Amino acid sequence: MPVDESFERPLYREFDRRREGMIHAMDGGLWLHRHIWKGRPLAHLVSTNKALLLAYGKSIGIAESRLQYKPLKDPRTGIRREAWHWDLGGPYLPPSTR
């Protein structure tokens, strides 16, 4: 899928504490959660705001069909909520600013 250069890319945030990132995602923001999988740097871009995630995916050329649905527990309430994420790796993984 080609990158849509005319579309402004939504901004994500990274957090030192997982709980803070999860709360940001539960409030509809984009949380970039970096991790290593089988020795490769990857990230999940997580949110309860599906439209915002789709906009981000469109801006970098990820096919909509790759968006994954996974309900997550809100750390403030313990209640599961609808949430989605992109698996980002290789050319889709944003460079680390830390």
Secondary structure, DSSP 4 states (H G I P E B T S, - for coil): ----TTSPPPP-B--SSHHHHHHHHHTT--EEEEEEETTEEEEEEEES-HHHHHHHHHHHT--GGG-EE--EE-TTT--EE--EEEEEEGGGSPPP--
